[in-house]
C-alpha cells in the first residue's frame, strides 16, 4: 500500500542537482512475522525517463531516497534527515 502524502514533500527544498521536488511516501507492509511495518521516505517527484534528464543522485543510488522514519504527517514534522536536507546551502 503506497500512499504519497504531498504536504510534507512541499516543505523540502528541491534537489540541488536536478531541481525537481521531493515527494513524501508512506508504505505500510506486513512482515513475515505478521507484524505491521511502516516505511517513510522522500523520493524525487515522478518524471518521464524518455524526455527528462535523470538526476545524478538517482544514478548513484537508484532510487535516491531521504529517510523519513521519524516524520509525522499529522503534526507536519518532516523528520531529522529532511531538516538536514533543508539546512544545506543552495
PyMOL Python script that loads the backbone (N, CA, C, O; Angstrom):
from pymol import cmd

cmd.read_pdbstr("""\
ATOM      1  N   UNK A   1       0.859  -1.179   0.000  1.00  0.00           N
ATOM      2  CA  UNK A   1       0.000   0.000   0.000  1.00  0.00           C
ATOM      3  C   UNK A   1       0.895   1.230   0.000  1.00  0.00           C
ATOM      4  O   UNK A   1       1.509   1.555   1.016  1.00  0.00           O
ATOM      5  N   UNK A   2       0.970   1.909  -1.131  1.00  0.00           N
ATOM      6  CA  UNK A   2       1.837   3.062  -1.282  1.00  0.00           C
ATOM      7  C   UNK A   2       0.965   4.303  -1.385  1.00  0.00           C
ATOM      8  O   UNK A   2       0.087   4.384  -2.245  1.00  0.00           O
ATOM      9  N   UNK A   3       1.207   5.265  -0.510  1.00  0.00           N
ATOM     10  CA  UNK A   3       0.361   6.447  -0.475  1.00  0.00           C
ATOM     11  C   UNK A   3       1.224   7.703  -0.345  1.00  0.00           C
ATOM     12  O   UNK A   3       1.679   8.019   0.755  1.00  0.00           O
ATOM     13  N   UNK A   4       1.462   8.434  -1.457  1.00  0.00           N
ATOM     14  CA  UNK A   4       2.237   9.665  -1.325  1.00  0.00           C
ATOM     15  C   UNK A   4       1.439  10.727  -0.584  1.00  0.00           C
ATOM     16  O   UNK A   4       0.269  10.958  -0.887  1.00  0.00           O
ATOM     17  N   UNK A   5       2.069  11.366   0.379  1.00  0.00           N
ATOM     18  CA  UNK A   5       1.450  12.470   1.103  1.00  0.00           C
ATOM     19  C   UNK A   5       2.231  13.717   0.721  1.00  0.00           C
ATOM     20  O   UNK A   5       3.324  13.956   1.234  1.00  0.00           O
ATOM     21  N   UNK A   6       1.678  14.494  -0.163  1.00  0.00           N
ATOM     22  CA  UNK A   6       2.431  15.570  -0.781  1.00  0.00           C
ATOM     23  C   UNK A   6       2.714  16.749   0.144  1.00  0.00           C
ATOM     24  O   UNK A   6       3.657  17.495  -0.122  1.00  0.00           O
ATOM     25  N   UNK A   7       1.958  16.955   1.204  1.00  0.00           N
ATOM     26  CA  UNK A   7       2.163  18.150   2.006  1.00  0.00           C
ATOM     27  C   UNK A   7       3.535  18.174   2.670  1.00  0.00           C
ATOM     28  O   UNK A   7       4.128  19.248   2.767  1.00  0.00           O
ATOM     29  N   UNK A   8       4.069  17.048   3.130  1.00  0.00           N
ATOM     30  CA  UNK A   8       5.396  17.043   3.741  1.00  0.00           C
ATOM     31  C   UNK A   8       6.489  17.293   2.704  1.00  0.00           C
ATOM     32  O   UNK A   8       7.449  18.010   2.988  1.00  0.00           O
ATOM     33  N   UNK A   9       6.365  16.730   1.537  1.00  0.00           N
ATOM     34  CA  UNK A   9       7.349  16.941   0.485  1.00  0.00           C
ATOM     35  C   UNK A   9       7.447  18.389   0.052  1.00  0.00           C
ATOM     36  O   UNK A   9       8.511  18.845  -0.367  1.00  0.00           O
ATOM     37  N   UNK A  10       6.347  19.111   0.148  1.00  0.00           N
ATOM     38  CA  UNK A  10       6.350  20.527  -0.221  1.00  0.00           C
ATOM     39  C   UNK A  10       7.197  21.361   0.731  1.00  0.00           C
ATOM     40  O   UNK A  10       7.580  22.484   0.405  1.00  0.00           O
ATOM     41  N   UNK A  11       7.491  20.813   1.907  1.00  0.00           N
ATOM     42  CA  UNK A  11       8.302  21.542   2.882  1.00  0.00           C
ATOM     43  C   UNK A  11       9.801  21.385   2.628  1.00  0.00           C
ATOM     44  O   UNK A  11      10.607  22.057   3.271  1.00  0.00           O
ATOM     45  N   UNK A  12      10.182  20.510   1.706  1.00  0.00           N
ATOM     46  CA  UNK A  12      11.590  20.294   1.408  1.00  0.00           C
ATOM     47  C   UNK A  12      12.059  21.177   0.260  1.00  0.00           C
ATOM     48  O   UNK A  12      11.301  21.485  -0.660  1.00  0.00           O
ATOM     49  N   UNK A  13      13.326  21.578   0.334  1.00  0.00           N
ATOM     50  CA  UNK A  13      13.930  22.297  -0.785  1.00  0.00           C
ATOM     51  C   UNK A  13      14.017  21.339  -1.965  1.00  0.00           C
ATOM     52  O   UNK A  13      14.119  20.127  -1.775  1.00  0.00           O
ATOM     53  N   UNK A  14      13.976  21.879  -3.194  1.00  0.00           N
ATOM     54  CA  UNK A  14      14.125  20.992  -4.353  1.00  0.00           C
ATOM     55  C   UNK A  14      15.546  20.422  -4.404  1.00  0.00           C
ATOM     56  O   UNK A  14      16.448  20.903  -3.719  1.00  0.00           O
ATOM     57  N   UNK A  15      15.719  19.401  -5.219  1.00  0.00           N
ATOM     58  CA  UNK A  15      17.016  18.760  -5.386  1.00  0.00           C
ATOM     59  C   UNK A  15      18.027  19.758  -5.954  1.00  0.00           C
ATOM     60  O   UNK A  15      17.724  20.446  -6.929  1.00  0.00           O
ATOM     61  N   UNK A  16      19.217  19.849  -5.366  1.00  0.00           N
ATOM     62  CA  UNK A  16      20.214  20.797  -5.859  1.00  0.00           C
ATOM     63  C   UNK A  16      20.822  20.389  -7.197  1.00  0.00           C
ATOM     64  O   UNK A  16      21.457  21.213  -7.855  1.00  0.00           O
ATOM     65  N   UNK A  17      20.643  19.139  -7.615  1.00  0.00           N
ATOM     66  CA  UNK A  17      21.239  18.668  -8.858  1.00  0.00           C
ATOM     67  C   UNK A  17      20.302  18.749 -10.045  1.00  0.00           C
ATOM     68  O   UNK A  17      20.724  19.115 -11.142  1.00  0.00           O
ATOM     69  N   UNK A  18      19.029  18.411  -9.843  1.00  0.00           N
ATOM     70  CA  UNK A  18      18.092  18.395 -10.977  1.00  0.00           C
ATOM     71  C   UNK A  18      16.973  19.425 -10.827  1.00  0.00           C
ATOM     72  O   UNK A  18      16.293  19.741 -11.804  1.00  0.00           O
ATOM     73  N   UNK A  19      16.775  19.947  -9.626  1.00  0.00           N
ATOM     74  CA  UNK A  19      15.742  20.963  -9.409  1.00  0.00           C
ATOM     75  C   UNK A  19      14.350  20.414  -9.175  1.00  0.00           C
ATOM     76  O   UNK A  19      13.417  21.179  -8.933  1.00  0.00           O
ATOM     77  N   UNK A  20      14.190  19.077  -9.243  1.00  0.00           N
ATOM     78  CA  UNK A  20      12.859  18.516  -9.025  1.00  0.00           C
ATOM     79  C   UNK A  20      12.503  18.536  -7.548  1.00  0.00           C
ATOM     80  O   UNK A  20      13.375  18.563  -6.679  1.00  0.00           O
ATOM     81  N   UNK A  21      11.221  18.523  -7.289  1.00  0.00           N
ATOM     82  CA  UNK A  21      10.717  18.499  -5.913  1.00  0.00           C
ATOM     83  C   UNK A  21      10.815  17.092  -5.353  1.00  0.00           C
ATOM     84  O   UNK A  21      10.973  16.121  -6.092  1.00  0.00           O
ATOM     85  N   UNK A  22      10.718  16.999  -4.025  1.00  0.00           N
ATOM     86  CA  UNK A  22      10.720  15.718  -3.345  1.00  0.00           C
ATOM     87  C   UNK A  22       9.299  15.421  -2.875  1.00  0.00           C
ATOM     88  O   UNK A  22       8.562  16.330  -2.493  1.00  0.00           O
ATOM     89  N   UNK A  23       8.920  14.145  -2.904  1.00  0.00           N
ATOM     90  CA  UNK A  23       7.571  13.712  -2.530  1.00  0.00           C
ATOM     91  C   UNK A  23       7.688  12.731  -1.361  1.00  0.00           C
ATOM     92  O   UNK A  23       8.527  11.830  -1.379  1.00  0.00           O
ATOM     93  N   UNK A  24       6.843  12.915  -0.349  1.00  0.00           N
ATOM     94  CA  UNK A  24       6.807  12.037   0.812  1.00  0.00           C
ATOM     95  C   UNK A  24       6.013  10.785   0.494  1.00  0.00           C
ATOM     96  O   UNK A  24       4.932  10.855  -0.092  1.00  0.00           O
ATOM     97  N   UNK A  25       6.555   9.638   0.884  1.00  0.00           N
ATOM     98  CA  UNK A  25       5.864   8.363   0.700  1.00  0.00           C
ATOM     99  C   UNK A  25       5.784   7.642   2.029  1.00  0.00           C
ATOM    100  O   UNK A  25       6.715   7.680   2.834  1.00  0.00           O
ATOM    101  N   UNK A  26       4.670   6.993   2.241  1.00  0.00           N
ATOM    102  CA  UNK A  26       4.480   6.176   3.433  1.00  0.00           C
ATOM    103  C   UNK A  26       3.911   4.842   2.984  1.00  0.00           C
ATOM    104  O   UNK A  26       2.842   4.783   2.378  1.00  0.00           O
ATOM    105  N   UNK A  27       4.637   3.766   3.287  1.00  0.00           N
ATOM    106  CA  UNK A  27       4.194   2.417   2.936  1.00  0.00           C
ATOM    107  C   UNK A  27       4.004   1.622   4.215  1.00  0.00           C
ATOM    108  O   UNK A  27       4.834   1.673   5.123  1.00  0.00           O
ATOM    109  N   UNK A  28       2.920   0.899   4.274  1.00  0.00           N
ATOM    110  CA  UNK A  28       2.663   0.020   5.408  1.00  0.00           C
ATOM    111  C   UNK A  28       2.607  -1.404   4.866  1.00  0.00           C
ATOM    112  O   UNK A  28       1.804  -1.722   3.989  1.00  0.00           O
ATOM    113  N   UNK A  29       3.478  -2.252   5.409  1.00  0.00           N
ATOM    114  CA  UNK A  29       3.552  -3.639   4.947  1.00  0.00           C
ATOM    115  C   UNK A  29       3.453  -4.577   6.146  1.00  0.00           C
ATOM    116  O   UNK A  29       3.666  -4.177   7.291  1.00  0.00           O
ATOM    117  N   UNK A  30       3.137  -5.793   5.862  1.00  0.00           N
ATOM    118  CA  UNK A  30       3.115  -6.843   6.878  1.00  0.00           C
ATOM    119  C   UNK A  30       4.360  -7.705   6.653  1.00  0.00           C
ATOM    120  O   UNK A  30       4.561  -8.231   5.558  1.00  0.00           O
ATOM    121  N   UNK A  31       5.202  -7.853   7.697  1.00  0.00           N
ATOM    122  CA  UNK A  31       6.416  -8.641   7.543  1.00  0.00           C
ATOM    123  C   UNK A  31       6.117 -10.133   7.687  1.00  0.00           C
ATOM    124  O   UNK A  31       4.971 -10.534   7.890  1.00  0.00           O
ATOM    125  N   UNK A  32       7.156 -10.935   7.578  1.00  0.00           N
ATOM    126  CA  UNK A  32       6.954 -12.393   7.602  1.00  0.00           C
ATOM    127  C   UNK A  32       6.481 -12.908   8.948  1.00  0.00           C
ATOM    128  O   UNK A  32       6.053 -14.057   9.054  1.00  0.00           O
ATOM    129  N   UNK A  33       6.551 -12.070   9.985  1.00  0.00           N
ATOM    130  CA  UNK A  33       6.066 -12.456  11.316  1.00  0.00           C
ATOM    131  C   UNK A  33       4.644 -11.962  11.576  1.00  0.00           C
ATOM    132  O   UNK A  33       4.116 -12.120  12.676  1.00  0.00           O
ATOM    133  N   UNK A  34       4.030 -11.365  10.554  1.00  0.00           N
ATOM    134  CA  UNK A  34       2.670 -10.875  10.694  1.00  0.00           C
ATOM    135  C   UNK A  34       2.563  -9.524  11.362  1.00  0.00           C
ATOM    136  O   UNK A  34       1.462  -9.090  11.703  1.00  0.00           O
ATOM    137  N   UNK A  35       3.684  -8.847  11.556  1.00  0.00           N
ATOM    138  CA  UNK A  35       3.692  -7.529  12.202  1.00  0.00           C
ATOM    139  C   UNK A  35       3.649  -6.429  11.149  1.00  0.00           C
ATOM    140  O   UNK A  35       4.231  -6.559  10.072  1.00  0.00           O
ATOM    141  N   UNK A  36       2.961  -5.360  11.471  1.00  0.00           N
ATOM    142  CA  UNK A  36       2.872  -4.208  10.579  1.00  0.00           C
ATOM    143  C   UNK A  36       4.156  -3.383  10.670  1.00  0.00           C
ATOM    144  O   UNK A  36       4.607  -3.044  11.764  1.00  0.00           O
ATOM    145  N   UNK A  37       4.735  -3.065   9.516  1.00  0.00           N
ATOM    146  CA  UNK A  37       5.953  -2.272   9.441  1.00  0.00           C
ATOM    147  C   UNK A  37       5.667  -1.060   8.560  1.00  0.00           C
ATOM    148  O   UNK A  37       5.097  -1.193   7.477  1.00  0.00           O
ATOM    149  N   UNK A  38       6.063   0.116   9.025  1.00  0.00           N
ATOM    150  CA  UNK A  38       5.836   1.350   8.275  1.00  0.00           C
ATOM    151  C   UNK A  38       7.159   1.873   7.736  1.00  0.00           C
ATOM    152  O   UNK A  38       8.136   1.999   8.475  1.00  0.00           O
ATOM    153  N   UNK A  39       7.182   2.177   6.443  1.00  0.00           N
ATOM    154  CA  UNK A  39       8.345   2.771   5.788  1.00  0.00           C
ATOM    155  C   UNK A  39       7.956   4.176   5.353  1.00  0.00           C
ATOM    156  O   UNK A  39       6.934   4.366   4.693  1.00  0.00           O
ATOM    157  N   UNK A  40       8.767   5.159   5.722  1.00  0.00           N
ATOM    158  CA  UNK A  40       8.527   6.547   5.320  1.00  0.00           C
ATOM    159  C   UNK A  40       9.813   7.090   4.706  1.00  0.00           C
ATOM    160  O   UNK A  40      10.903   6.904   5.246  1.00  0.00           O
ATOM    161  N   UNK A  41       9.662   7.767   3.564  1.00  0.00           N
ATOM    162  CA  UNK A  41      10.837   8.296   2.870  1.00  0.00           C
ATOM    163  C   UNK A  41      10.396   9.349   1.856  1.00  0.00           C
ATOM    164  O   UNK A  41       9.213   9.491   1.544  1.00  0.00           O
ATOM    165  N   UNK A  42      11.393  10.084   1.352  1.00  0.00           N
ATOM    166  CA  UNK A  42      11.172  11.072   0.297  1.00  0.00           C
ATOM    167  C   UNK A  42      11.871  10.588  -0.964  1.00  0.00           C
ATOM    168  O   UNK A  42      12.992  10.082  -0.907  1.00  0.00           O
ATOM    169  N   UNK A  43      11.204  10.745  -2.105  1.00  0.00           N
ATOM    170  CA  UNK A  43      11.743  10.433  -3.424  1.00  0.00           C
ATOM    171  C   UNK A  43      11.586  11.647  -4.318  1.00  0.00           C
ATOM    172  O   UNK A  43      10.773  12.530  -4.046  1.00  0.00           O
ATOM    173  N   UNK A  44      12.381  11.688  -5.404  1.00  0.00           N
ATOM    174  CA  UNK A  44      12.134  12.710  -6.419  1.00  0.00           C
ATOM    175  C   UNK A  44      10.702  12.568  -6.938  1.00  0.00           C
ATOM    176  O   UNK A  44      10.149  11.469  -6.977  1.00  0.00           O
ATOM    177  N   UNK A  45      10.111  13.701  -7.334  1.00  0.00           N
ATOM    178  CA  UNK A  45       8.794  13.609  -7.956  1.00  0.00           C
ATOM    179  C   UNK A  45       8.926  12.826  -9.256  1.00  0.00           C
ATOM    180  O   UNK A  45      10.017  12.724  -9.817  1.00  0.00           O
ATOM    181  N   UNK A  46       7.823  12.277  -9.729  1.00  0.00           N
ATOM    182  CA  UNK A  46       7.839  11.492 -10.958  1.00  0.00           C
ATOM    183  C   UNK A  46       8.300  12.338 -12.134  1.00  0.00           C
ATOM    184  O   UNK A  46       8.033  13.537 -12.209  1.00  0.00           O
ATOM    185  N   UNK A  47       8.997  11.681 -13.044  1.00  0.00           N
ATOM    186  CA  UNK A  47       9.416  12.352 -14.262  1.00  0.00           C
ATOM    187  C   UNK A  47       9.412  11.347 -15.401  1.00  0.00           C
ATOM    188  O   UNK A  47       9.427  10.138 -15.170  1.00  0.00           O
ATOM    189  N   UNK A  48       9.392  11.840 -16.610  1.00  0.00           N
ATOM    190  CA  UNK A  48       9.346  11.000 -17.798  1.00  0.00           C
ATOM    191  C   UNK A  48      10.779  10.620 -18.179  1.00  0.00           C
ATOM    192  O   UNK A  48      11.547  11.468 -18.631  1.00  0.00           O
ATOM    193  N   UNK A  49      11.137   9.348 -17.997  1.00  0.00           N
ATOM    194  CA  UNK A  49      12.514   8.940 -18.262  1.00  0.00           C
ATOM    195  C   UNK A  49      12.907   9.092 -19.735  1.00  0.00           C
ATOM    196  O   UNK A  49      14.094   9.090 -20.060  1.00  0.00           O
ATOM    197  N   UNK A  50      11.924   9.223 -20.623  1.00  0.00           N
ATOM    198  CA  UNK A  50      12.217   9.362 -22.043  1.00  0.00           C
ATOM    199  C   UNK A  50      12.402  10.812 -22.472  1.00  0.00           C
ATOM    200  O   UNK A  50      12.969  11.075 -23.533  1.00  0.00           O
ATOM    201  N   UNK A  51      11.924  11.768 -21.649  1.00  0.00           N
ATOM    202  CA  UNK A  51      12.013  13.169 -22.034  1.00  0.00           C
ATOM    203  C   UNK A  51      12.762  14.039 -21.032  1.00  0.00           C
ATOM    204  O   UNK A  51      13.271  15.097 -21.404  1.00  0.00           O
ATOM    205  N   UNK A  52      12.843  13.623 -19.781  1.00  0.00           N
ATOM    206  CA  UNK A  52      13.511  14.410 -18.755  1.00  0.00           C
ATOM    207  C   UNK A  52      14.861  13.784 -18.422  1.00  0.00           C
ATOM    208  O   UNK A  52      15.016  12.563 -18.413  1.00  0.00           O
ATOM    209  N   UNK A  53      15.828  14.649 -18.151  1.00  0.00           N
ATOM    210  CA  UNK A  53      17.150  14.176 -17.772  1.00  0.00           C
ATOM    211  C   UNK A  53      17.095  13.567 -16.373  1.00  0.00           C
ATOM    212  O   UNK A  53      16.426  14.095 -15.486  1.00  0.00           O
ATOM    213  N   UNK A  54      17.798  12.462 -16.185  1.00  0.00           N
ATOM    214  CA  UNK A  54      17.814  11.845 -14.859  1.00  0.00           C
ATOM    215  C   UNK A  54      18.727  12.635 -13.929  1.00  0.00           C
ATOM    216  O   UNK A  54      19.572  13.408 -14.381  1.00  0.00           O
ATOM    217  N   UNK A  55      18.549  12.437 -12.652  1.00  0.00           N
ATOM    218  CA  UNK A  55      19.341  13.129 -11.644  1.00  0.00           C
ATOM    219  C   UNK A  55      20.578  12.301 -11.313  1.00  0.00           C
ATOM    220  O   UNK A  55      20.505  11.073 -11.262  1.00  0.00           O
ATOM    221  N   UNK A  56      21.692  12.952 -11.093  1.00  0.00           N
ATOM    222  CA  UNK A  56      22.919  12.245 -10.732  1.00  0.00           C
ATOM    223  C   UNK A  56      22.734  11.440  -9.447  1.00  0.00           C
ATOM    224  O   UNK A  56      23.341  10.380  -9.296  1.00  0.00           O
ATOM    225  N   UNK A  57      21.908  11.923  -8.523  1.00  0.00           N
ATOM    226  CA  UNK A  57      21.672  11.191  -7.286  1.00  0.00           C
ATOM    227  C   UNK A  57      20.994   9.850  -7.555  1.00  0.00           C
ATOM    228  O   UNK A  57      21.306   8.853  -6.905  1.00  0.00           O
ATOM    229  N   UNK A  58      20.062   9.826  -8.522  1.00  0.00           N
ATOM    230  CA  UNK A  58      19.400   8.569  -8.880  1.00  0.00           C
ATOM    231  C   UNK A  58      20.363   7.629  -9.595  1.00  0.00           C
ATOM    232  O   UNK A  58      20.231   6.410  -9.489  1.00  0.00           O
ATOM    233  N   UNK A  59      21.323   8.179 -10.314  1.00  0.00           N
ATOM    234  CA  UNK A  59      22.288   7.326 -10.998  1.00  0.00           C
ATOM    235  C   UNK A  59      23.268   6.707 -10.002  1.00  0.00           C
ATOM    236  O   UNK A  59      23.749   5.593 -10.210  1.00  0.00           O
ATOM    237  N   UNK A  60      23.560   7.421  -8.933  1.00  0.00           N
ATOM    238  CA  UNK A  60      24.463   6.900  -7.900  1.00  0.00           C
ATOM    239  C   UNK A  60      23.754   5.874  -7.037  1.00  0.00           C
ATOM    240  O   UNK A  60      24.320   4.824  -6.733  1.00  0.00           O
ATOM    241  N   UNK A  61      22.522   6.163  -6.636  1.00  0.00           N
ATOM    242  CA  UNK A  61      21.769   5.301  -5.727  1.00  0.00           C
ATOM    243  C   UNK A  61      20.322   5.269  -6.182  1.00  0.00           C
ATOM    244  O   UNK A  61      19.515   6.101  -5.765  1.00  0.00           O
ATOM    245  N   UNK A  62      19.990   4.300  -7.047  1.00  0.00           N
ATOM    246  CA  UNK A  62      18.660   4.250  -7.647  1.00  0.00           C
ATOM    247  C   UNK A  62      17.720   3.417  -6.822  1.00  0.00           C
ATOM    248  O   UNK A  62      18.030   2.251  -6.580  1.00  0.00           O
ATOM    249  N   UNK A  63      16.618   3.913  -6.381  1.00  0.00           N
ATOM    250  CA  UNK A  63      16.269   5.329  -6.400  1.00  0.00           C
ATOM    251  C   UNK A  63      16.861   6.039  -5.191  1.00  0.00           C
ATOM    252  O   UNK A  63      17.013   5.452  -4.120  1.00  0.00           O
ATOM    253  N   UNK A  64      17.185   7.287  -5.376  1.00  0.00           N
ATOM    254  CA  UNK A  64      17.698   8.092  -4.275  1.00  0.00           C
ATOM    255  C   UNK A  64      16.548   8.382  -3.313  1.00  0.00           C
ATOM    256  O   UNK A  64      15.481   8.832  -3.732  1.00  0.00           O
ATOM    257  N   UNK A  65      16.766   8.127  -2.038  1.00  0.00           N
ATOM    258  CA  UNK A  65      15.751   8.396  -1.029  1.00  0.00           C
ATOM    259  C   UNK A  65      16.348   9.163   0.135  1.00  0.00           C
ATOM    260  O   UNK A  65      17.541   9.061   0.421  1.00  0.00           O
ATOM    261  N   UNK A  66      15.512   9.921   0.793  1.00  0.00           N
ATOM    262  CA  UNK A  66      15.848  10.560   2.060  1.00  0.00           C
ATOM    263  C   UNK A  66      14.951   9.891   3.085  1.00  0.00           C
ATOM    264  O   UNK A  66      13.726   9.969   2.991  1.00  0.00           O
ATOM    265  N   UNK A  67      15.553   9.239   4.056  1.00  0.00           N
ATOM    266  CA  UNK A  67      14.779   8.549   5.079  1.00  0.00           C
ATOM    267  C   UNK A  67      13.922   9.511   5.879  1.00  0.00           C
ATOM    268  O   UNK A  67      14.354  10.620   6.192  1.00  0.00           O
ATOM    269  N   UNK A  68      12.719   9.096   6.209  1.00  0.00           N
ATOM    270  CA  UNK A  68      11.790   9.940   6.962  1.00  0.00           C
ATOM    271  C   UNK A  68      11.106   9.131   8.053  1.00  0.00           C
ATOM    272  O   UNK A  68       9.920   9.318   8.326  1.00  0.00           O
ATOM    273  N   UNK A  69      11.859   8.232   8.674  1.00  0.00           N
ATOM    274  CA  UNK A  69      11.277   7.353   9.676  1.00  0.00           C
ATOM    275  C   UNK A  69      10.646   8.071  10.844  1.00  0.00           C
ATOM    276  O   UNK A  69       9.672   7.581  11.416  1.00  0.00           O
ATOM    277  N   UNK A  70      11.184   9.237  11.217  1.00  0.00           N
ATOM    278  CA  UNK A  70      10.633   9.970  12.357  1.00  0.00           C
ATOM    279  C   UNK A  70       9.708  11.111  11.935  1.00  0.00           C
ATOM    280  O   UNK A  70       9.283  11.903  12.777  1.00  0.00           O
ATOM    281  N   UNK A  71       9.392  11.205  10.639  1.00  0.00           N
ATOM    282  CA  UNK A  71       8.462  12.239  10.174  1.00  0.00           C
ATOM    283  C   UNK A  71       7.064  11.948  10.711  1.00  0.00           C
ATOM    284  O   UNK A  71       6.706  10.795  10.957  1.00  0.00           O
ATOM    285  N   UNK A  72       6.282  13.008  10.889  1.00  0.00           N
ATOM    286  CA  UNK A  72       4.925  12.847  11.400  1.00  0.00           C
ATOM    287  C   UNK A  72       3.970  13.685  10.551  1.00  0.00           C
ATOM    288  O   UNK A  72       3.874  14.897  10.744  1.00  0.00           O
ATOM    289  N   UNK A  73       3.267  13.057   9.620  1.00  0.00           N
ATOM    290  CA  UNK A  73       2.353  13.799   8.751  1.00  0.00           C
ATOM    291  C   UNK A  73       1.248  14.532   9.514  1.00  0.00           C
ATOM    292  O   UNK A  73       0.761  15.564   9.054  1.00  0.00           O
ATOM    293  N   UNK A  74       0.851  14.011  10.666  1.00  0.00           N
ATOM    294  CA  UNK A  74      -0.225  14.648  11.432  1.00  0.00           C
ATOM    295  C   UNK A  74       0.192  15.988  12.021  1.00  0.00           C
ATOM    296  O   UNK A  74      -0.612  16.919  12.085  1.00  0.00           O
ATOM    297  N   UNK A  75       1.449  16.089  12.453  1.00  0.00           N
ATOM    298  CA  UNK A  75       1.925  17.342  13.052  1.00  0.00           C
ATOM    299  C   UNK A  75       2.662  18.218  12.056  1.00  0.00           C
ATOM    300  O   UNK A  75       2.903  19.397  12.319  1.00  0.00           O
ATOM    301  N   UNK A  76       3.027  17.643  10.898  1.00  0.00           N
ATOM    302  CA  UNK A  76       3.767  18.405   9.895  1.00  0.00           C
ATOM    303  C   UNK A  76       5.270  18.334  10.062  1.00  0.00           C
ATOM    304  O   UNK A  76       6.002  19.002   9.332  1.00  0.00           O
ATOM    305  N   UNK A  77       5.756  17.525  11.022  1.00  0.00           N
ATOM    306  CA  UNK A  77       7.199  17.378  11.223  1.00  0.00           C
ATOM    307  C   UNK A  77       7.772  16.568  10.068  1.00  0.00           C
ATOM    308  O   UNK A  77       7.297  15.469   9.784  1.00  0.00           O
ATOM    309  N   UNK A  78       8.802  17.110   9.395  1.00  0.00           N
ATOM    310  CA  UNK A  78       9.340  16.480   8.188  1.00  0.00           C
ATOM    311  C   UNK A  78      10.408  15.427   8.461  1.00  0.00           C
ATOM    312  O   UNK A  78      10.753  14.662   7.560  1.00  0.00           O
ATOM    313  N   UNK A  79      10.938  15.367   9.675  1.00  0.00           N
ATOM    314  CA  UNK A  79      11.943  14.371  10.011  1.00  0.00           C
ATOM    315  C   UNK A  79      13.340  14.962  10.072  1.00  0.00           C
ATOM    316  O   UNK A  79      13.626  16.003   9.480  1.00  0.00           O
ATOM    317  N   UNK A  80      14.198  14.272  10.801  1.00  0.00           N
ATOM    318  CA  UNK A  80      15.565  14.758  11.040  1.00  0.00           C
ATOM    319  C   UNK A  80      16.364  14.912   9.751  1.00  0.00           C
ATOM    320  O   UNK A  80      16.986  15.951   9.535  1.00  0.00           O
ATOM    321  N   UNK A  81      16.356  13.883   8.884  1.00  0.00           N
ATOM    322  CA  UNK A  81      17.145  13.961   7.652  1.00  0.00           C
ATOM    323  C   UNK A  81      16.601  15.016   6.699  1.00  0.00           C
ATOM    324  O   UNK A  81      17.370  15.675   6.000  1.00  0.00           O
ATOM    325  N   UNK A  82      15.299  15.180   6.666  1.00  0.00           N
ATOM    326  CA  UNK A  82      14.707  16.216   5.813  1.00  0.00           C
ATOM    327  C   UNK A  82      15.087  17.605   6.318  1.00  0.00           C
ATOM    328  O   UNK A  82      15.315  18.515   5.521  1.00  0.00           O
ATOM    329  N   UNK A  83      15.155  17.769   7.629  1.00  0.00           N
ATOM    330  CA  UNK A  83      15.607  19.058   8.171  1.00  0.00           C
ATOM    331  C   UNK A  83      17.048  19.328   7.771  1.00  0.00           C
ATOM    332  O   UNK A  83      17.391  20.460   7.429  1.00  0.00           O
ATOM    333  N   UNK A  84      17.901  18.299   7.808  1.00  0.00           N
ATOM    334  CA  UNK A  84      19.284  18.459   7.354  1.00  0.00           C
ATOM    335  C   UNK A  84      19.327  18.821   5.871  1.00  0.00           C
ATOM    336  O   UNK A  84      20.128  19.661   5.462  1.00  0.00           O
ATOM    337  N   UNK A  85      18.482  18.201   5.075  1.00  0.00           N
ATOM    338  CA  UNK A  85      18.389  18.499   3.634  1.00  0.00           C
ATOM    339  C   UNK A  85      18.062  19.977   3.431  1.00  0.00           C
ATOM    340  O   UNK A  85      18.641  20.625   2.560  1.00  0.00           O
ATOM    341  N   UNK A  86      17.150  20.507   4.218  1.00  0.00           N
ATOM    342  CA  UNK A  86      16.750  21.910   4.082  1.00  0.00           C
ATOM    343  C   UNK A  86      17.812  22.884   4.589  1.00  0.00           C
ATOM    344  O   UNK A  86      17.838  24.038   4.163  1.00  0.00           O
ATOM    345  N   UNK A  87      18.677  22.444   5.481  1.00  0.00           N
ATOM    346  CA  UNK A  87      19.721  23.334   6.026  1.00  0.00           C
ATOM    347  C   UNK A  87      20.899  23.518   5.059  1.00  0.00           C
ATOM    348  O   UNK A  87      21.718  24.415   5.260  1.00  0.00           O
ATOM    349  N   UNK A  88      20.996  22.706   4.042  1.00  0.00           N
ATOM    350  CA  UNK A  88      22.126  22.794   3.132  1.00  0.00           C
ATOM    351  C   UNK A  88      22.139  24.130   2.405  1.00  0.00           C
ATOM    352  O   UNK A  88      21.112  24.795   2.266  1.00  0.00           O
ATOM    353  N   UNK A  89      23.323  24.503   1.946  1.00  0.00           N
ATOM    354  CA  UNK A  89      23.468  25.727   1.154  1.00  0.00           C
ATOM    355  C   UNK A  89      22.931  25.470  -0.244  1.00  0.00           C
ATOM    356  O   UNK A  89      23.070  24.371  -0.780  1.00  0.00           O
ATOM    357  N   UNK A  90      22.325  26.477  -0.822  1.00  0.00           N
ATOM    358  CA  UNK A  90      21.894  26.385  -2.213  1.00  0.00           C
ATOM    359  C   UNK A  90      20.507  25.989  -2.459  1.00  0.00           C
ATOM    360  O   UNK A  90      20.087  25.894  -3.612  1.00  0.00           O
TER     361      UNK A  90
END
""", "prot")
cmd.dss("prot")
cmd.show_as("cartoon", "prot")
cmd.util.cbc("prot")
cmd.orient("prot")
